[in-house]
Amino acid sequence: MQSRKAELLDALIAYLQRHGLADLSLRPMAAATGTSARLLIFHFGSKEKLLVEVLGEMQARLQRSFVQMGGQSGGAQRATLRVFWDWALKPENFAYLKLLYQLHILAAQAPKTYGRYLKKNSLNWLELIQAAMPPERRDPVLVTLIVAVFDGLFIELMSTGDRRRTTQAIDTFIGMAGRPAKPAKPSRRK
């Protein structure tokens, strides 16, 4: 049996997926989820803590899903990043990710309130993606670049709606990341 707080988290996530973050207010959110603003504060402490818990729950769901699909990449034949991109584009996942990025941007605007969450979240994703990569490719710098490219292209997709172009960009990046780096030419300056 699910606790009342867990039920509220589910309802709050569904509400935020439908209504987004514009003019986020506890009263309308509470009314739409079958409770009161006072009870939301009782369960979560504040609007900021409520958002941290919603973010945490959404991250946990996405990360579990990422781990579950990890074996689907087929090794070298299909890059884990492309499998994750295809997963992200499915309508049921896209809505979660879109809301997650909106909340993440909101959290980045208040680092004193959300800084701890942001750092923990970033480290968790880096660890998950690094673990999903072949052992010889588990370079923390490459993993950071992969996360940054995914983030940037997903935000571009949210902004423009251009799935074709952003998917082509993911494929181009995967091709570039899979090639060995060319050695730098020595400088002729003395």
C-alpha positions as CSV (number, residue, x, y, z in Angstrom):
1,M,0.0,0.0,0.0
2,Q,1.4,3.4,-1.0
3,S,1.8,6.1,1.6
4,R,-0.2,9.4,1.3
5,K,3.0,11.2,0.6
6,A,3.9,8.8,-2.3
7,E,0.4,9.2,-3.7
8,L,0.8,13.0,-3.5
9,L,4.2,12.7,-5.3
10,D,2.6,10.8,-8.2
11,A,-0.3,13.3,-8.4
12,L,2.1,16.3,-8.2
13,I,4.3,14.9,-11.0
14,A,1.2,14.3,-13.2
15,Y,0.0,17.8,-12.4
16,L,3.3,19.4,-13.3
17,Q,3.5,17.4,-16.5
18,R,0.1,18.8,-17.5
19,H,0.5,22.4,-16.3
20,G,4.3,23.0,-16.3
21,L,6.0,25.4,-14.0
22,A,4.6,28.8,-15.2
23,D,3.0,30.6,-12.3
24,L,3.5,27.6,-10.0
25,S,1.4,28.1,-6.9
26,L,0.5,25.6,-4.2
27,R,-3.2,26.4,-4.0
28,P,-4.1,25.4,-7.6
29,M,-1.7,22.5,-7.4
30,A,-3.2,21.3,-4.2
31,A,-6.8,21.6,-5.5
32,A,-6.0,19.7,-8.6
33,T,-4.3,16.9,-6.6
34,G,-7.2,16.5,-4.2
35,T,-5.6,18.1,-1.1
36,S,-4.9,21.5,0.4
37,A,-1.9,23.8,0.3
38,R,-1.7,23.3,4.1
39,L,-1.4,19.6,3.7
40,L,1.2,19.9,1.0
41,I,3.3,22.0,3.4
42,F,2.7,19.5,6.2
43,H,4.0,16.6,4.0
44,F,6.8,18.5,2.3
45,G,7.7,21.5,4.5
46,S,7.8,24.2,1.8
47,K,7.2,24.7,-1.9
48,E,11.0,24.4,-2.5
49,K,11.2,21.1,-0.6
50,L,8.2,19.8,-2.5
51,L,10.0,20.6,-5.8
52,V,13.2,18.9,-4.5
53,E,11.2,15.7,-3.7
54,V,9.4,15.8,-7.0
55,L,12.8,16.2,-8.8
56,G,14.3,13.4,-6.7
57,E,11.4,11.1,-7.5
58,M,11.5,11.9,-11.2
59,Q,15.3,11.4,-11.3
60,A,15.0,8.0,-9.4
61,R,12.3,6.8,-11.9
62,L,14.4,7.9,-14.9
63,Q,17.6,6.4,-13.5
64,R,15.9,3.1,-12.8
65,S,14.6,3.1,-16.4
66,F,18.0,3.9,-17.7
67,V,19.6,1.0,-15.8
68,Q,16.8,-1.4,-17.0
69,M,17.4,-0.4,-20.7
70,G,21.2,-0.6,-20.3
71,G,21.4,-4.1,-21.7
72,Q,19.5,-3.1,-24.8
73,S,22.3,-1.3,-26.5
74,G,23.8,-4.4,-28.1
75,G,27.4,-3.4,-27.2
76,A,29.3,-1.7,-29.9
77,Q,26.6,-2.1,-32.6
78,R,24.4,0.5,-31.0
79,A,25.7,3.2,-28.7
80,T,24.1,3.5,-25.2
81,L,23.6,7.2,-25.9
82,R,21.4,6.5,-29.0
83,V,19.4,3.9,-27.1
84,F,18.8,6.5,-24.3
85,W,17.9,9.1,-26.9
86,D,15.3,6.8,-28.6
87,W,13.9,6.0,-25.2
88,A,13.7,9.7,-24.3
89,L,11.7,10.5,-27.5
90,K,8.9,8.0,-26.6
91,P,5.9,10.1,-25.6
92,E,5.6,8.6,-22.1
93,N,9.3,9.4,-21.4
94,F,9.5,12.7,-23.2
95,A,6.9,14.3,-20.9
96,Y,9.0,13.3,-17.8
97,L,12.2,14.5,-19.3
98,K,10.7,17.8,-20.5
99,L,9.4,18.5,-17.0
100,L,12.7,17.4,-15.4
101,Y,14.7,19.9,-17.5
102,Q,12.2,22.7,-16.7
103,L,12.6,21.9,-13.0
104,H,16.3,21.6,-13.4
105,I,16.6,25.1,-15.0
106,L,14.4,26.5,-12.2
107,A,16.7,24.8,-9.6
108,A,19.8,26.3,-11.2
109,Q,18.4,29.7,-10.7
110,A,18.4,29.2,-6.9
111,P,21.7,27.5,-6.1
112,K,21.4,28.2,-2.4
113,T,18.1,26.3,-2.2
114,Y,18.8,23.6,-4.8
115,G,22.6,23.4,-5.1
116,R,22.9,20.2,-3.2
117,Y,20.2,18.5,-5.3
118,L,21.9,19.7,-8.5
119,K,25.3,18.4,-7.6
120,K,24.0,15.0,-6.4
121,N,21.9,14.6,-9.5
122,S,24.8,15.4,-11.8
123,L,27.1,13.0,-10.1
124,N,24.4,10.2,-10.1
125,W,24.0,10.6,-13.9
126,L,27.7,10.6,-14.6
127,E,28.1,7.4,-12.6
128,L,25.2,5.7,-14.3
129,I,26.4,6.6,-17.8
130,Q,30.0,5.7,-17.0
131,A,28.9,2.3,-15.7
132,A,26.9,1.7,-18.9
133,M,29.9,2.4,-21.2
134,P,32.4,-0.3,-22.2
135,P,35.3,-0.4,-19.7
136,E,37.9,1.0,-22.1
137,R,35.7,4.1,-22.7
138,R,35.0,5.0,-19.1
139,D,36.9,8.3,-19.1
140,P,35.2,10.8,-16.8
141,V,35.8,13.7,-19.3
142,L,34.2,11.7,-22.2
143,V,31.2,10.9,-19.9
144,T,30.8,14.6,-19.0
145,L,30.9,15.5,-22.7
146,I,28.2,12.8,-23.4
147,V,25.9,14.1,-20.7
148,A,26.4,17.7,-21.8
149,V,25.7,16.8,-25.5
150,F,22.5,14.9,-24.5
151,D,21.4,17.8,-22.2
152,G,22.0,20.4,-24.9
153,L,20.3,18.5,-27.7
154,F,17.3,17.7,-25.5
155,I,16.9,21.4,-24.6
156,E,17.2,22.2,-28.3
157,L,14.5,19.6,-29.0
158,M,12.3,21.1,-26.3
159,S,12.8,24.6,-27.8
160,T,12.4,23.8,-31.5
161,G,10.5,20.5,-31.7
162,D,12.9,19.4,-34.4
163,R,13.4,15.7,-33.7
164,R,15.0,14.9,-37.0
165,R,17.8,17.5,-36.7
166,T,18.5,16.7,-33.1
167,T,18.6,13.0,-33.7
168,Q,21.0,13.5,-36.6
169,A,23.1,15.6,-34.3
170,I,23.2,12.8,-31.7
171,D,24.2,10.3,-34.5
172,T,26.9,12.7,-35.6
173,F,28.3,13.1,-32.1
174,I,28.3,9.3,-31.6
175,G,30.3,8.9,-34.8
176,M,32.7,11.6,-33.7
177,A,33.1,10.2,-30.1
178,G,33.7,6.7,-31.5
179,R,36.7,7.8,-33.6
180,P,40.1,7.8,-32.1
181,A,41.5,11.3,-31.4
182,K,44.0,12.6,-33.8
183,P,47.3,13.5,-32.2
184,A,48.0,17.2,-31.9
185,K,50.6,18.5,-34.3
186,P,53.7,19.8,-32.5
187,S,54.0,23.6,-32.4
188,R,56.8,25.1,-34.5
189,R,57.1,28.2,-32.4
190,K,60.2,28.6,-30.3
